[in-house]
Amino acid sequence: MKRCRAVPVPLDLQRHRVADGSITLPTHWSPEQAVAVFEILDELREHLWACYGLQIQQVLRDERGTAVRAADDIDSDQTNVPF
């Protein structure tokens, strides 16, 4: 597999989003054609993850507002511990 070089490029992430319901799939594909598209998308996803996995994780983390707390930030002297 070819290694990707991470080059930071500022992106307007909202501009690159696909609007909900804006993708219409053909209804005339054969099962074989649908499998072929599925396999291409699966391989594309793997390559994107190999190249941009850490950046993808950071964007998703930022969008969903899930910050990972450091161990130093956790109050270990809580009196109301449920276990």
C-alpha positions in Angstrom: 0.0 0.0 0.0 1.3 3.4 -0.9 2.0 5.7 2.1 0.4 9.1 2.1 2.2 12.2 3.2 0.2 14.4 5.5 0.1 17.9 4.2 -2.1 20.3 6.3 -4.5 22.1 4.0 -7.1 24.5 5.5 -10.6 23.2 4.5 -14.0 24.7 4.8 -15.5 21.5 6.2 -19.1 22.6 6.0 -18.6 23.3 2.2 -17.5 19.7 1.6 -20.4 18.1 3.4 -23.0 16.1 1.6 -26.5 17.3 2.4 -28.8 14.8 4.0 -30.8 13.1 1.3 -28.9 14.6 -1.6 -27.5 11.3 -2.9 -29.9 9.4 -5.1 -28.8 5.9 -6.0 -29.8 4.3 -9.3 -32.5 1.7 -8.9 -31.6 -0.2 -12.1 -28.2 -1.6 -11.0 -27.7 -5.3 -11.0 -26.6 -6.9 -7.8 -23.1 -7.3 -9.3 -22.9 -3.6 -10.1 -24.0 -2.7 -6.6 -21.3 -5.1 -5.2 -18.7 -3.5 -7.4 -19.6 0.0 -6.2 -19.7 -1.2 -2.6 -16.2 -2.7 -2.9 -14.8 0.4 -4.5 -16.2 2.6 -1.7 -14.9 0.1 0.9 -11.4 0.3 -0.6 -11.6 4.1 -0.8 -12.6 4.2 2.8 -9.5 2.0 3.8 -7.2 4.3 1.8 -8.7 7.4 3.3 -8.3 6.0 6.8 -4.7 5.0 6.1 -3.8 8.5 4.9 -6.0 10.7 7.1 -7.1 8.6 10.0 -5.8 10.8 12.7 -7.1 14.0 11.1 -10.5 12.3 10.6 -10.6 11.4 14.3 -9.8 14.9 15.3 -12.4 16.5 13.0 -15.1 14.0 14.3 -14.0 14.7 17.9 -14.2 18.4 17.4 -17.6 18.2 15.7 -19.1 16.0 18.4 -17.5 17.9 21.2 -16.1 14.9 22.9 -12.9 15.9 24.6 -10.7 13.3 26.2 -10.0 14.3 29.8 -6.5 13.9 31.1 -6.0 11.7 34.2 -4.9 14.8 36.1 -8.3 16.4 35.5 -10.2 13.6 37.2 -11.2 14.2 40.8 -10.3 10.9 42.6 -11.6 12.1 46.0 -15.3 12.1 45.0 -17.5 11.1 47.9 -20.4 10.0 45.8 -18.8 7.1 43.9 -21.4 4.7 42.6 -19.3 1.6 43.1 
